[in-house]
Amino acid sequence: IFYFFISDQILPFLHIDSFIESQPDNIQKLFGICFAAPASVPPFFSALVTLAVFEGAYITEIVRAGIQSVEKEQWEAARALGFSRWQQLRYIILPQAAQLILPPLSGQFISLIKDSSVVSVISVQELTFMGTELMSATFYTIEIWTLITLLYLTLTLPCSLIAQRIEIAMSRRSHVARRHELRF
């Protein structure tokens, strides 16, 4: 739905592909390296919007659940101190919710890397798509799937390790703050 609607209806109206094609060759090459070749702009933007909507729904729910999990007393205390709604969120609620949000949010970002293979359905040349093309040309099925698995692992493992480090750092800060509160 996104591919046919966005590619056929919205992108021609926005003239994005003609704008990219009107740029100098070096800008087009840079765009091709970072995003997609100018000829592949409609499927690329369709895939980008599709993944954004798909993952955005999950991320929104994760953030909402994290904010709602902060105890009602914290909201009341912030309101009693005279904080505005924005100040309540910024200084009181979000720092507490961030510790709860981080594990599922990092898992969702890792899932986004893996879910990118869905866009191969609309002929966006991503890792899985290129692997299946290579398999059909060489018949090295096991070798190519092993390589694809290793490449996905190479992409997702650093994300997981970074998220783990951030969780540990946030946990340490939380424990230090609690010890400091107990002294007073």
Residue, then its C-alpha position, 0 to 999 in steps of 0.5 A: i500500500f505504501y509503495f503504490f500510494i507514496s510512489d505513485q501519488i505523493l512523490p510526483f507531487l513533491h518532485i523529490d526525484s526530479f530535484i535529486e536528478s537536477q543536482p550536480d553529479n557529485i551530489q547525486k553520487l553522495f545521495g546514492i551512497c548514503f540513501a539510494a540511486p536517483a532512479s531508486v528514489p521512489p521505492f527507497f522513500s516508500a520503504l523509509v516511510t513504511l519502516a518509520v510508520f511501522e516502527g514508530a507505532y512500537i516506539t510510541e507505545i514503548v515511550r507511552a508505557g514508560i511514562q505511565s509507569v512512573e508513579k502518580e506521586q512523582w507527578e503530584a510532587a512535581r506539580a506541588l513544586g510548581f513545575s509546568r507540565w513541560q518541566q515535570l516531564r523534563y526534570i522529573i518524569l522522563p529521567q525516571a522513565a528513561q531507565l525503564i524505556l531503554p531496554p525495550l527501545s534498544g531492542q526495537f532499534i535492533s529489530l528495525i535493523k532486522d525488519s529492514s529485510v521486509v522492504s525487499v518485497i518492493s525491490v529495495q536492494e538491501l542486504t537480504f535482497m542482494g543475498t537472494e539475488l546472489m544465491s540465484a546466480t551462484f547457488y551458494t545458498i548456505e554460504i550466502w545465508t551464513l554471510i548475511t547472518l554474520l552481517y546482521l550480527t555485525l550490525t546488531l551486536p554493537c547496538s546491543l553492546i552500546a545499549q547495555r553500556i548505557e543501561i549500566a551507566m544509568s543504573r550506576r547514576s540511579h544507585v548513586a542518587r539513591r545513596h545520596e538521598l538516603r544520607f539526607 
